[in-house]
Amino acid sequence: MALEAETAIAHLPPSYHKVYRKLTAEFMNTLQLNNPEHTHNTHPEAKTIKSIKTKLQDNEAMIANTDKGNSFNDFTSKAI
């Protein structure tokens, strides 16, 4: 559900991204509180997201999105 929500939010105007991410996070937290038998660990998607987050934190990395450039220098200048 989180990946679908993020995909939908990405298609909204940029000024709405933070608001809808916060609303989605609150909604997902509410769902988890109301459904204690369905924990994070029972869903494969949640395991994958947790694994990605852990790897990013352990390696002090982040995910960036840039447009296509003509060279690697264009990519690094836009990513940094």
PyMOL Python script that loads the backbone (N, CA, C, O; Angstrom):
from pymol import cmd

cmd.read_pdbstr("""\
ATOM      1  N   MET A   1       0.816  -1.180   0.000  1.00  0.00           N
ATOM      2  CA  MET A   1       0.000   0.000   0.000  1.00  0.00           C
ATOM      3  C   MET A   1       0.870   1.257   0.000  1.00  0.00           C
ATOM      4  O   MET A   1       0.510   2.256  -0.623  1.00  0.00           O
ATOM      5  N   ALA A   2       1.999   1.218   0.685  1.00  0.00           N
ATOM      6  CA  ALA A   2       2.858   2.399   0.772  1.00  0.00           C
ATOM      7  C   ALA A   2       3.425   2.777  -0.588  1.00  0.00           C
ATOM      8  O   ALA A   2       3.495   3.959  -0.923  1.00  0.00           O
ATOM      9  N   LEU A   3       3.825   1.802  -1.361  1.00  0.00           N
ATOM     10  CA  LEU A   3       4.389   2.100  -2.682  1.00  0.00           C
ATOM     11  C   LEU A   3       3.342   2.695  -3.612  1.00  0.00           C
ATOM     12  O   LEU A   3       3.637   3.619  -4.371  1.00  0.00           O
ATOM     13  N   GLU A   4       2.122   2.170  -3.559  1.00  0.00           N
ATOM     14  CA  GLU A   4       1.050   2.707  -4.390  1.00  0.00           C
ATOM     15  C   GLU A   4       0.723   4.148  -3.988  1.00  0.00           C
ATOM     16  O   GLU A   4       0.491   5.005  -4.841  1.00  0.00           O
ATOM     17  N   ALA A   5       0.710   4.398  -2.677  1.00  0.00           N
ATOM     18  CA  ALA A   5       0.433   5.755  -2.194  1.00  0.00           C
ATOM     19  C   ALA A   5       1.517   6.722  -2.648  1.00  0.00           C
ATOM     20  O   ALA A   5       1.215   7.830  -3.092  1.00  0.00           O
ATOM     21  N   GLU A   6       2.776   6.310  -2.539  1.00  0.00           N
ATOM     22  CA  GLU A   6       3.876   7.182  -2.958  1.00  0.00           C
ATOM     23  C   GLU A   6       3.824   7.450  -4.458  1.00  0.00           C
ATOM     24  O   GLU A   6       4.102   8.564  -4.903  1.00  0.00           O
ATOM     25  N   THR A   7       3.473   6.444  -5.229  1.00  0.00           N
ATOM     26  CA  THR A   7       3.349   6.624  -6.679  1.00  0.00           C
ATOM     27  C   THR A   7       2.247   7.633  -6.992  1.00  0.00           C
ATOM     28  O   THR A   7       2.422   8.508  -7.840  1.00  0.00           O
ATOM     29  N   ALA A   8       1.119   7.508  -6.310  1.00  0.00           N
ATOM     30  CA  ALA A   8       0.017   8.446  -6.530  1.00  0.00           C
ATOM     31  C   ALA A   8       0.406   9.869  -6.113  1.00  0.00           C
ATOM     32  O   ALA A   8       0.088  10.834  -6.808  1.00  0.00           O
ATOM     33  N   ILE A   9       1.087   9.989  -4.989  1.00  0.00           N
ATOM     34  CA  ILE A   9       1.507  11.311  -4.505  1.00  0.00           C
ATOM     35  C   ILE A   9       2.497  11.951  -5.474  1.00  0.00           C
ATOM     36  O   ILE A   9       2.473  13.165  -5.679  1.00  0.00           O
ATOM     37  N   ALA A  10       3.355  11.149  -6.060  1.00  0.00           N
ATOM     38  CA  ALA A  10       4.350  11.678  -6.999  1.00  0.00           C
ATOM     39  C   ALA A  10       3.701  12.316  -8.220  1.00  0.00           C
ATOM     40  O   ALA A  10       4.310  13.166  -8.870  1.00  0.00           O
ATOM     41  N   HIS A  11       2.481  11.919  -8.537  1.00  0.00           N
ATOM     42  CA  HIS A  11       1.783  12.492  -9.689  1.00  0.00           C
ATOM     43  C   HIS A  11       1.029  13.778  -9.351  1.00  0.00           C
ATOM     44  O   HIS A  11       0.492  14.434 -10.243  1.00  0.00           O
ATOM     45  N   LEU A  12       0.988  14.136  -8.081  1.00  0.00           N
ATOM     46  CA  LEU A  12       0.351  15.385  -7.666  1.00  0.00           C
ATOM     47  C   LEU A  12       1.311  16.556  -7.874  1.00  0.00           C
ATOM     48  O   LEU A  12       2.514  16.349  -8.032  1.00  0.00           O
ATOM     49  N   PRO A  13       0.794  17.771  -7.875  1.00  0.00           N
ATOM     50  CA  PRO A  13       1.687  18.933  -7.939  1.00  0.00           C
ATOM     51  C   PRO A  13       2.635  18.933  -6.741  1.00  0.00           C
ATOM     52  O   PRO A  13       2.235  18.555  -5.639  1.00  0.00           O
ATOM     53  N   PRO A  14       3.881  19.350  -6.941  1.00  0.00           N
ATOM     54  CA  PRO A  14       4.884  19.314  -5.866  1.00  0.00           C
ATOM     55  C   PRO A  14       4.464  20.012  -4.579  1.00  0.00           C
ATOM     56  O   PRO A  14       4.889  19.608  -3.496  1.00  0.00           O
ATOM     57  N   SER A  15       3.656  21.029  -4.674  1.00  0.00           N
ATOM     58  CA  SER A  15       3.258  21.750  -3.463  1.00  0.00           C
ATOM     59  C   SER A  15       2.366  20.908  -2.548  1.00  0.00           C
ATOM     60  O   SER A  15       2.216  21.238  -1.372  1.00  0.00           O
ATOM     61  N   TYR A  16       1.775  19.834  -3.061  1.00  0.00           N
ATOM     62  CA  TYR A  16       0.911  18.966  -2.260  1.00  0.00           C
ATOM     63  C   TYR A  16       1.630  17.759  -1.675  1.00  0.00           C
ATOM     64  O   TYR A  16       1.057  17.059  -0.841  1.00  0.00           O
ATOM     65  N   HIS A  17       2.862  17.494  -2.084  1.00  0.00           N
ATOM     66  CA  HIS A  17       3.565  16.274  -1.691  1.00  0.00           C
ATOM     67  C   HIS A  17       3.666  16.111  -0.181  1.00  0.00           C
ATOM     68  O   HIS A  17       3.287  15.063   0.342  1.00  0.00           O
ATOM     69  N   LYS A  18       4.165  17.113   0.533  1.00  0.00           N
ATOM     70  CA  LYS A  18       4.368  16.976   1.980  1.00  0.00           C
ATOM     71  C   LYS A  18       3.047  16.730   2.703  1.00  0.00           C
ATOM     72  O   LYS A  18       2.968  15.889   3.599  1.00  0.00           O
ATOM     73  N   VAL A  19       2.019  17.463   2.311  1.00  0.00           N
ATOM     74  CA  VAL A  19       0.722  17.342   2.976  1.00  0.00           C
ATOM     75  C   VAL A  19       0.171  15.933   2.815  1.00  0.00           C
ATOM     76  O   VAL A  19      -0.262  15.317   3.788  1.00  0.00           O
ATOM     77  N   TYR A  20       0.186  15.422   1.587  1.00  0.00           N
ATOM     78  CA  TYR A  20      -0.390  14.109   1.353  1.00  0.00           C
ATOM     79  C   TYR A  20       0.482  12.981   1.898  1.00  0.00           C
ATOM     80  O   TYR A  20      -0.038  11.927   2.264  1.00  0.00           O
ATOM     81  N   ARG A  21       1.783  13.180   1.959  1.00  0.00           N
ATOM     82  CA  ARG A  21       2.634  12.168   2.593  1.00  0.00           C
ATOM     83  C   ARG A  21       2.317  12.079   4.081  1.00  0.00           C
ATOM     84  O   ARG A  21       2.246  10.984   4.640  1.00  0.00           O
ATOM     85  N   LYS A  22       2.127  13.222   4.718  1.00  0.00           N
ATOM     86  CA  LYS A  22       1.795  13.233   6.147  1.00  0.00           C
ATOM     87  C   LYS A  22       0.429  12.595   6.375  1.00  0.00           C
ATOM     88  O   LYS A  22       0.277  11.786   7.291  1.00  0.00           O
ATOM     89  N   LEU A  23      -0.558  12.938   5.570  1.00  0.00           N
ATOM     90  CA  LEU A  23      -1.890  12.348   5.719  1.00  0.00           C
ATOM     91  C   LEU A  23      -1.853  10.834   5.504  1.00  0.00           C
ATOM     92  O   LEU A  23      -2.508  10.080   6.223  1.00  0.00           O
ATOM     93  N   THR A  24      -1.088  10.405   4.518  1.00  0.00           N
ATOM     94  CA  THR A  24      -0.969   8.970   4.240  1.00  0.00           C
ATOM     95  C   THR A  24      -0.293   8.258   5.395  1.00  0.00           C
ATOM     96  O   THR A  24      -0.734   7.180   5.794  1.00  0.00           O
ATOM     97  N   ALA A  25       0.765   8.836   5.940  1.00  0.00           N
ATOM     98  CA  ALA A  25       1.469   8.225   7.072  1.00  0.00           C
ATOM     99  C   ALA A  25       0.546   8.106   8.280  1.00  0.00           C
ATOM    100  O   ALA A  25       0.532   7.078   8.958  1.00  0.00           O
ATOM    101  N   GLU A  26      -0.224   9.157   8.548  1.00  0.00           N
ATOM    102  CA  GLU A  26      -1.156   9.113   9.676  1.00  0.00           C
ATOM    103  C   GLU A  26      -2.221   8.044   9.456  1.00  0.00           C
ATOM    104  O   GLU A  26      -2.582   7.325  10.387  1.00  0.00           O
ATOM    105  N   PHE A  27      -2.723   7.938   8.233  1.00  0.00           N
ATOM    106  CA  PHE A  27      -3.736   6.935   7.913  1.00  0.00           C
ATOM    107  C   PHE A  27      -3.171   5.527   8.075  1.00  0.00           C
ATOM    108  O   PHE A  27      -3.837   4.649   8.624  1.00  0.00           O
ATOM    109  N   MET A  28      -1.961   5.313   7.607  1.00  0.00           N
ATOM    110  CA  MET A  28      -1.345   3.992   7.726  1.00  0.00           C
ATOM    111  C   MET A  28      -1.083   3.643   9.188  1.00  0.00           C
ATOM    112  O   MET A  28      -1.246   2.488   9.583  1.00  0.00           O
ATOM    113  N   ASN A  29      -0.680   4.619   9.993  1.00  0.00           N
ATOM    114  CA  ASN A  29      -0.490   4.374  11.429  1.00  0.00           C
ATOM    115  C   ASN A  29      -1.812   4.002  12.089  1.00  0.00           C
ATOM    116  O   ASN A  29      -1.856   3.110  12.936  1.00  0.00           O
ATOM    117  N   THR A  30      -2.887   4.684  11.706  1.00  0.00           N
ATOM    118  CA  THR A  30      -4.207   4.372  12.243  1.00  0.00           C
ATOM    119  C   THR A  30      -4.609   2.952  11.870  1.00  0.00           C
ATOM    120  O   THR A  30      -5.139   2.217  12.703  1.00  0.00           O
ATOM    121  N   LEU A  31      -4.363   2.567  10.637  1.00  0.00           N
ATOM    122  CA  LEU A  31      -4.681   1.208  10.211  1.00  0.00           C
ATOM    123  C   LEU A  31      -3.914   0.178  11.034  1.00  0.00           C
ATOM    124  O   LEU A  31      -4.475  -0.843  11.433  1.00  0.00           O
ATOM    125  N   GLN A  32      -2.655   0.437  11.284  1.00  0.00           N
ATOM    126  CA  GLN A  32      -1.840  -0.500  12.049  1.00  0.00           C
ATOM    127  C   GLN A  32      -2.314  -0.603  13.491  1.00  0.00           C
ATOM    128  O   GLN A  32      -2.309  -1.688  14.072  1.00  0.00           O
ATOM    129  N   LEU A  33      -2.723   0.518  14.070  1.00  0.00           N
ATOM    130  CA  LEU A  33      -3.211   0.496  15.447  1.00  0.00           C
ATOM    131  C   LEU A  33      -4.535  -0.253  15.556  1.00  0.00           C
ATOM    132  O   LEU A  33      -4.795  -0.920  16.557  1.00  0.00           O
ATOM    133  N   ASN A  34      -5.362  -0.145  14.534  1.00  0.00           N
ATOM    134  CA  ASN A  34      -6.671  -0.791  14.551  1.00  0.00           C
ATOM    135  C   ASN A  34      -6.619  -2.259  14.136  1.00  0.00           C
ATOM    136  O   ASN A  34      -7.593  -2.984  14.340  1.00  0.00           O
ATOM    137  N   ASN A  35      -5.529  -2.706  13.569  1.00  0.00           N
ATOM    138  CA  ASN A  35      -5.365  -4.088  13.126  1.00  0.00           C
ATOM    139  C   ASN A  35      -4.090  -4.686  13.715  1.00  0.00           C
ATOM    140  O   ASN A  35      -3.130  -4.931  12.984  1.00  0.00           O
ATOM    141  N   PRO A  36      -4.070  -4.922  15.028  1.00  0.00           N
ATOM    142  CA  PRO A  36      -2.824  -5.397  15.652  1.00  0.00           C
ATOM    143  C   PRO A  36      -2.391  -6.784  15.190  1.00  0.00           C
ATOM    144  O   PRO A  36      -1.209  -7.113  15.282  1.00  0.00           O
ATOM    145  N   GLU A  37      -3.326  -7.614  14.689  1.00  0.00           N
ATOM    146  CA  GLU A  37      -2.917  -8.943  14.242  1.00  0.00           C
ATOM    147  C   GLU A  37      -2.140  -8.901  12.932  1.00  0.00           C
ATOM    148  O   GLU A  37      -1.440  -9.854  12.590  1.00  0.00           O
ATOM    149  N   HIS A  38      -2.260  -7.818  12.215  1.00  0.00           N
ATOM    150  CA  HIS A  38      -1.512  -7.664  10.964  1.00  0.00           C
ATOM    151  C   HIS A  38      -0.345  -6.718  11.219  1.00  0.00           C
ATOM    152  O   HIS A  38      -0.495  -5.499  11.139  1.00  0.00           O
ATOM    153  N   THR A  39       0.779  -7.266  11.517  1.00  0.00           N
ATOM    154  CA  THR A  39       1.950  -6.451  11.835  1.00  0.00           C
ATOM    155  C   THR A  39       2.756  -6.180  10.585  1.00  0.00           C
ATOM    156  O   THR A  39       2.473  -6.727   9.519  1.00  0.00           O
ATOM    157  N   HIS A  40       3.767  -5.328  10.720  1.00  0.00           N
ATOM    158  CA  HIS A  40       4.666  -5.009   9.604  1.00  0.00           C
ATOM    159  C   HIS A  40       5.296  -6.260   9.019  1.00  0.00           C
ATOM    160  O   HIS A  40       5.464  -6.373   7.805  1.00  0.00           O
ATOM    161  N   ASN A  41       5.636  -7.180   9.872  1.00  0.00           N
ATOM    162  CA  ASN A  41       6.411  -8.336   9.443  1.00  0.00           C
ATOM    163  C   ASN A  41       5.619  -9.363   8.653  1.00  0.00           C
ATOM    164  O   ASN A  41       6.209 -10.286   8.090  1.00  0.00           O
ATOM    165  N   THR A  42       4.291  -9.229   8.595  1.00  0.00           N
ATOM    166  CA  THR A  42       3.495 -10.209   7.866  1.00  0.00           C
ATOM    167  C   THR A  42       3.341  -9.852   6.397  1.00  0.00           C
ATOM    168  O   THR A  42       2.894 -10.684   5.608  1.00  0.00           O
ATOM    169  N   HIS A  43       3.696  -8.651   6.021  1.00  0.00           N
ATOM    170  CA  HIS A  43       3.524  -8.212   4.644  1.00  0.00           C
ATOM    171  C   HIS A  43       4.878  -8.142   3.933  1.00  0.00           C
ATOM    172  O   HIS A  43       5.793  -7.478   4.421  1.00  0.00           O
ATOM    173  N   PRO A  44       5.018  -8.811   2.799  1.00  0.00           N
ATOM    174  CA  PRO A  44       6.290  -8.796   2.069  1.00  0.00           C
ATOM    175  C   PRO A  44       6.722  -7.383   1.672  1.00  0.00           C
ATOM    176  O   PRO A  44       7.912  -7.067   1.677  1.00  0.00           O
ATOM    177  N   GLU A  45       5.738  -6.528   1.324  1.00  0.00           N
ATOM    178  CA  GLU A  45       6.072  -5.152   0.934  1.00  0.00           C
ATOM    179  C   GLU A  45       6.736  -4.413   2.098  1.00  0.00           C
ATOM    180  O   GLU A  45       7.706  -3.682   1.898  1.00  0.00           O
ATOM    181  N   ALA A  46       6.223  -4.600   3.291  1.00  0.00           N
ATOM    182  CA  ALA A  46       6.785  -3.937   4.467  1.00  0.00           C
ATOM    183  C   ALA A  46       8.198  -4.430   4.741  1.00  0.00           C
ATOM    184  O   ALA A  46       9.065  -3.644   5.124  1.00  0.00           O
ATOM    185  N   LYS A  47       8.438  -5.720   4.551  1.00  0.00           N
ATOM    186  CA  LYS A  47       9.780  -6.261   4.745  1.00  0.00           C
ATOM    187  C   LYS A  47      10.756  -5.641   3.749  1.00  0.00           C
ATOM    188  O   LYS A  47      11.886  -5.307   4.105  1.00  0.00           O
ATOM    189  N   THR A  48      10.319  -5.492   2.512  1.00  0.00           N
ATOM    190  CA  THR A  48      11.173  -4.909   1.481  1.00  0.00           C
ATOM    191  C   THR A  48      11.487  -3.452   1.795  1.00  0.00           C
ATOM    192  O   THR A  48      12.636  -3.024   1.678  1.00  0.00           O
ATOM    193  N   ILE A  49      10.486  -2.697   2.189  1.00  0.00           N
ATOM    194  CA  ILE A  49      10.687  -1.281   2.519  1.00  0.00           C
ATOM    195  C   ILE A  49      11.633  -1.143   3.709  1.00  0.00           C
ATOM    196  O   ILE A  49      12.519  -0.288   3.705  1.00  0.00           O
ATOM    197  N   LYS A  50      11.444  -1.987   4.729  1.00  0.00           N
ATOM    198  CA  LYS A  50      12.320  -1.934   5.895  1.00  0.00           C
ATOM    199  C   LYS A  50      13.752  -2.271   5.507  1.00  0.00           C
ATOM    200  O   LYS A  50      14.695  -1.647   5.994  1.00  0.00           O
ATOM    201  N   SER A  51      13.915  -3.251   4.635  1.00  0.00           N
ATOM    202  CA  SER A  51      15.253  -3.638   4.180  1.00  0.00           C
ATOM    203  C   SER A  51      15.923  -2.483   3.436  1.00  0.00           C
ATOM    204  O   SER A  51      17.100  -2.201   3.660  1.00  0.00           O
ATOM    205  N   ILE A  52      15.188  -1.826   2.566  1.00  0.00           N
ATOM    206  CA  ILE A  52      15.738  -0.694   1.801  1.00  0.00           C
ATOM    207  C   ILE A  52      16.115   0.436   2.757  1.00  0.00           C
ATOM    208  O   ILE A  52      17.202   1.004   2.646  1.00  0.00           O
ATOM    209  N   LYS A  53      15.217   0.770   3.701  1.00  0.00           N
ATOM    210  CA  LYS A  53      15.508   1.842   4.653  1.00  0.00           C
ATOM    211  C   LYS A  53      16.751   1.539   5.470  1.00  0.00           C
ATOM    212  O   LYS A  53      17.585   2.416   5.692  1.00  0.00           O
ATOM    213  N   THR A  54      16.874   0.287   5.921  1.00  0.00           N
ATOM    214  CA  THR A  54      18.032  -0.110   6.727  1.00  0.00           C
ATOM    215  C   THR A  54      19.319   0.023   5.928  1.00  0.00           C
ATOM    216  O   THR A  54      20.315   0.540   6.432  1.00  0.00           O
ATOM    217  N   LYS A  55      19.302  -0.440   4.689  1.00  0.00           N
ATOM    218  CA  LYS A  55      20.497  -0.354   3.846  1.00  0.00           C
ATOM    219  C   LYS A  55      20.873   1.099   3.563  1.00  0.00           C
ATOM    220  O   LYS A  55      22.056   1.442   3.565  1.00  0.00           O
ATOM    221  N   LEU A  56      19.887   1.950   3.322  1.00  0.00           N
ATOM    222  CA  LEU A  56      20.171   3.365   3.091  1.00  0.00           C
ATOM    223  C   LEU A  56      20.776   4.006   4.338  1.00  0.00           C
ATOM    224  O   LEU A  56      21.735   4.771   4.238  1.00  0.00           O
ATOM    225  N   GLN A  57      20.222   3.700   5.506  1.00  0.00           N
ATOM    226  CA  GLN A  57      20.735   4.282   6.743  1.00  0.00           C
ATOM    227  C   GLN A  57      22.132   3.749   7.076  1.00  0.00           C
ATOM    228  O   GLN A  57      23.006   4.514   7.486  1.00  0.00           O
ATOM    229  N   ASP A  58      22.343   2.459   6.906  1.00  0.00           N
ATOM    230  CA  ASP A  58      23.648   1.863   7.217  1.00  0.00           C
ATOM    231  C   ASP A  58      24.752   2.418   6.326  1.00  0.00           C
ATOM    232  O   ASP A  58      25.889   2.581   6.769  1.00  0.00           O
ATOM    233  N   ASN A  59      24.422   2.704   5.086  1.00  0.00           N
ATOM    234  CA  ASN A  59      25.414   3.198   4.132  1.00  0.00           C
ATOM    235  C   ASN A  59      25.390   4.718   3.978  1.00  0.00           C
ATOM    236  O   ASN A  59      26.072   5.280   3.121  1.00  0.00           O
ATOM    237  N   GLU A  60      24.581   5.380   4.835  1.00  0.00           N
ATOM    238  CA  GLU A  60      24.436   6.833   4.766  1.00  0.00           C
ATOM    239  C   GLU A  60      24.182   7.287   3.334  1.00  0.00           C
ATOM    240  O   GLU A  60      24.840   8.196   2.827  1.00  0.00           O
ATOM    241  N   ALA A  61      23.219   6.639   2.697  1.00  0.00           N
ATOM    242  CA  ALA A  61      22.888   6.927   1.301  1.00  0.00           C
ATOM    243  C   ALA A  61      21.491   7.526   1.226  1.00  0.00           C
ATOM    244  O   ALA A  61      20.739   7.514   2.200  1.00  0.00           O
ATOM    245  N   MET A  62      21.162   8.042   0.065  1.00  0.00           N
ATOM    246  CA  MET A  62      19.820   8.540  -0.166  1.00  0.00           C
ATOM    247  C   MET A  62      19.436   8.290  -1.615  1.00  0.00           C
ATOM    248  O   MET A  62      20.289   8.050  -2.470  1.00  0.00           O
ATOM    249  N   ILE A  63      18.159   8.350  -1.869  1.00  0.00           N
ATOM    250  CA  ILE A  63      17.640   8.157  -3.216  1.00  0.00           C
ATOM    251  C   ILE A  63      17.380   9.532  -3.805  1.00  0.00           C
ATOM    252  O   ILE A  63      16.744  10.378  -3.175  1.00  0.00           O
ATOM    253  N   ALA A  64      17.869   9.749  -5.004  1.00  0.00           N
ATOM    254  CA  ALA A  64      17.671  11.030  -5.678  1.00  0.00           C
ATOM    255  C   ALA A  64      17.080  10.779  -7.060  1.00  0.00           C
ATOM    256  O   ALA A  64      17.315   9.738  -7.673  1.00  0.00           O
ATOM    257  N   ASN A  65      16.327  11.729  -7.527  1.00  0.00           N
ATOM    258  CA  ASN A  65      15.729  11.630  -8.846  1.00  0.00           C
ATOM    259  C   ASN A  65      16.173  12.844  -9.654  1.00  0.00           C
ATOM    260  O   ASN A  65      15.941  13.984  -9.251  1.00  0.00           O
ATOM    261  N   THR A  66      16.802  12.600 -10.775  1.00  0.00           N
ATOM    262  CA  THR A  66      17.236  13.692 -11.630  1.00  0.00           C
ATOM    263  C   THR A  66      16.757  13.430 -13.049  1.00  0.00           C
ATOM    264  O   THR A  66      16.416  12.303 -13.408  1.00  0.00           O
ATOM    265  N   ASP A  67      16.738  14.478 -13.840  1.00  0.00           N
ATOM    266  CA  ASP A  67      16.398  14.265 -15.242  1.00  0.00           C
ATOM    267  C   ASP A  67      17.631  13.760 -15.980  1.00  0.00           C
ATOM    268  O   ASP A  67      18.746  13.816 -15.461  1.00  0.00           O
ATOM    269  N   LYS A  68      17.421  13.277 -17.168  1.00  0.00           N
ATOM    270  CA  LYS A  68      18.540  12.722 -17.930  1.00  0.00           C
ATOM    271  C   LYS A  68      19.449  13.844 -18.419  1.00  0.00           C
ATOM    272  O   LYS A  68      18.987  14.840 -18.974  1.00  0.00           O
ATOM    273  N   GLY A  69      20.738  13.665 -18.205  1.00  0.00           N
ATOM    274  CA  GLY A  69      21.721  14.621 -18.682  1.00  0.00           C
ATOM    275  C   GLY A  69      22.521  14.016 -19.809  1.00  0.00           C
ATOM    276  O   GLY A  69      22.361  12.841 -20.137  1.00  0.00           O
ATOM    277  N   ASN A  70      23.373  14.810 -20.394  1.00  0.00           N
ATOM    278  CA  ASN A  70      24.185  14.325 -21.503  1.00  0.00           C
ATOM    279  C   ASN A  70      25.428  13.594 -21.044  1.00  0.00           C
ATOM    280  O   ASN A  70      26.041  12.861 -21.821  1.00  0.00           O
ATOM    281  N   SER A  71      25.806  13.781 -19.802  1.00  0.00           N
ATOM    282  CA  SER A  71      27.031  13.143 -19.332  1.00  0.00           C
ATOM    283  C   SER A  71      26.934  12.861 -17.838  1.00  0.00           C
ATOM    284  O   SER A  71      25.986  13.274 -17.169  1.00  0.00           O
ATOM    285  N   PHE A  72      27.924  12.157 -17.339  1.00  0.00           N
ATOM    286  CA  PHE A  72      27.981  11.870 -15.910  1.00  0.00           C
ATOM    287  C   PHE A  72      28.147  13.160 -15.112  1.00  0.00           C
ATOM    288  O   PHE A  72      27.609  13.277 -14.011  1.00  0.00           O
ATOM    289  N   ASN A  73      28.875  14.118 -15.646  1.00  0.00           N
ATOM    290  CA  ASN A  73      29.059  15.396 -14.949  1.00  0.00           C
ATOM    291  C   ASN A  73      27.731  16.117 -14.775  1.00  0.00           C
ATOM    292  O   ASN A  73      27.492  16.733 -13.736  1.00  0.00           O
ATOM    293  N   ASP A  74      26.852  16.048 -15.794  1.00  0.00           N
ATOM    294  CA  ASP A  74      25.527  16.643 -15.654  1.00  0.00           C
ATOM    295  C   ASP A  74      24.770  15.960 -14.533  1.00  0.00           C
ATOM    296  O   ASP A  74      24.092  16.616 -13.742  1.00  0.00           O
ATOM    297  N   PHE A  75      24.887  14.624 -14.465  1.00  0.00           N
ATOM    298  CA  PHE A  75      24.186  13.876 -13.429  1.00  0.00           C
ATOM    299  C   PHE A  75      24.683  14.274 -12.043  1.00  0.00           C
ATOM    300  O   PHE A  75      23.875  14.545 -11.154  1.00  0.00           O
ATOM    301  N   THR A  76      25.999  14.313 -11.847  1.00  0.00           N
ATOM    302  CA  THR A  76      26.525  14.599 -10.517  1.00  0.00           C
ATOM    303  C   THR A  76      26.213  16.040 -10.111  1.00  0.00           C
ATOM    304  O   THR A  76      25.941  16.296  -8.938  1.00  0.00           O
ATOM    305  N   SER A  77      26.247  16.974 -11.041  1.00  0.00           N
ATOM    306  CA  SER A  77      25.947  18.355 -10.680  1.00  0.00           C
ATOM    307  C   SER A  77      24.487  18.532 -10.297  1.00  0.00           C
ATOM    308  O   SER A  77      24.168  19.371  -9.454  1.00  0.00           O
ATOM    309  N   LYS A  78      23.600  17.760 -10.899  1.00  0.00           N
ATOM    310  CA  LYS A  78      22.175  17.854 -10.558  1.00  0.00           C
ATOM    311  C   LYS A  78      21.843  17.066  -9.311  1.00  0.00           C
ATOM    312  O   LYS A  78      20.925  17.441  -8.580  1.00  0.00           O
ATOM    313  N   ALA A  79      22.550  15.995  -9.044  1.00  0.00           N
ATOM    314  CA  ALA A  79      22.267  15.139  -7.900  1.00  0.00           C
ATOM    315  C   ALA A  79      22.798  15.718  -6.605  1.00  0.00           C
ATOM    316  O   ALA A  79      22.244  15.449  -5.539  1.00  0.00           O
ATOM    317  N   ILE A  80      23.845  16.497  -6.672  1.00  0.00           N
ATOM    318  CA  ILE A  80      24.463  17.024  -5.446  1.00  0.00           C
ATOM    319  C   ILE A  80      23.978  18.380  -5.126  1.00  0.00           C
ATOM    320  O   ILE A  80      24.398  18.966  -4.128  1.00  0.00           O
TER     321      ILE A  80
END
""", "prot")
cmd.dss("prot")
cmd.show_as("cartoon", "prot")
cmd.util.cbc("prot")
cmd.orient("prot")
